[in-house]
Amino acid sequence: MKALIASALALTASHALAQDILIRGATVYTSTAKGTLTNTDVLIRDGKIHSVGSGLSADNATTIDAKDRALTPGMFAGLSTVGIQEVTQEPTTDDASIGLGAPAYEMQWRPEFDVSVAYNGRSVLVPVTRIEGMTWTVLNPGIAEGGNFLAGQGAAVTLDGRQDAVLDGSRSLFIDLGGDMNSHSGGSRAAQWMVLEQAVHETRNRISDEKSLMHPLGREVFARYLAGGRVIFNVNRAGDIVKTIAFAKKYGIKPVIAGGAEAWVVADQLAEAKVPVIVDALNNLPNTFDSIGSRLDNAALLNKAGVKVTFSMFEDSHNARKVRQLAGNAVAHGMPKEAAVTALTADAADIFGLGATRGRIAAGQVADVVLWSGDPLEVTSLADQVWIAGRPVDMRSRQTELRDRYFERLKRATAN
């Protein structure tokens, strides 16, 4: 089937934006109020979804017969370092964090540090990730040795291989909290809240001296987040999540909880405050005392309470493509399948300010879509074809090339 799709697209791939694409007879996961539509056509024109319905036609369009296979919006690859961290043990390929080497008592925040400017669209991880149906990710700055618990800024990038890949409106500030950050905050999580309060005080009162926490540019950046900007708080303990909600409300921040191992404990408070959560649905064994309450139905319980949820592998960007397995695991533990697909598409787009243009199969949306060989959340299913902004993606990566090379050698050796 992949060969048939490839041959149908080969003649038009270089002119894909000018070429209409008509996908016929698909099971369309719209990630809208319309839900999943069977035996449905989708017409792509000029890189966007033109129409969704039955019996669609378009002169000179490249037509793909879906044969009832699943068609979903392009999926969110979670928080990752795809394109900013190639080889973790090779410093020249790792741009994911900043470490200034200052001791905790001379802590200096650099919120102006933005990892998205280091993004490499030619990273080998980009095709590895996108041929698995992931069309975008959010770059997540890390915490370096000699750094502090404010990691810096990141943004969403499209995985079509371009260098100017940042998606407008998605930039976010990343702050890590909890016991793991005690070594970056003088030995106590209480000091983390103390320093956060100091940062707000300095920013709002324009304090600048040699003992200031931030440079003038840093205060300017931090001020934007105090004016309703999106801040990703990496936090797991229920009590810390409650404090995060209160802090964000007090200072006008738009919070997102990442990790959230114990988020289910405070699901009602998260729902009331309209705070979304990014979870690893395979996390059920606590690796710190902050995540003692980890459980496999975390996502299901949050969804049931009305919390907007999406998924991420966390600290495993080389396997970011496996994030749909997290969604499948959430379904296995009580989350409705429709909700899990929406979590990886529309909900993720909404969380990062992209919902007006991405994350749904609906007229006017950017045509990031994936045609699957089977159930999109089943581990044995593959992406038969991915389109990003209406362009068919070359379904090859460094991994598939190595597979094919050595498979050919094996066949020759077997034949002899």
Secondary structure, DSSP 8 states (H G I E B T S, - for coil): -HHHHHHHHHTTGGGTTTS-EEEEEEEEE--STT-EEEEEEEEEETTEEEEEESS---TT-EEEE-TT-EEEE-EEEEEE-TTTBS-TT-GGGB-SEE-----GGG--B-TT-BGGGG--TT-THHHHHHTTTEEEEEE--EE-TT--SEEEEE-EEE-SS-SS-B-TT--EEEEE-SGGGGGGTTT-HHHHHHHHHHHHHHHHHT--STT-SB-HHHHHHHHHHTTT-EEEEEE-SHHHHHHHHHHHHHHT-EEEEEE-TTGGGGHHHHHHHT--EEE-TT--S-SSGGGTT--TTHHHHHHHHT--EEE---S-GGGGGGHHHHHHHHHHTT--HHHHHHIIIIIHHHHTT-TTTSSS-STTSB--EEEESS-TTSTT--EEEEEETTEE-----HHHHHHHHHHHHHHHHHH-
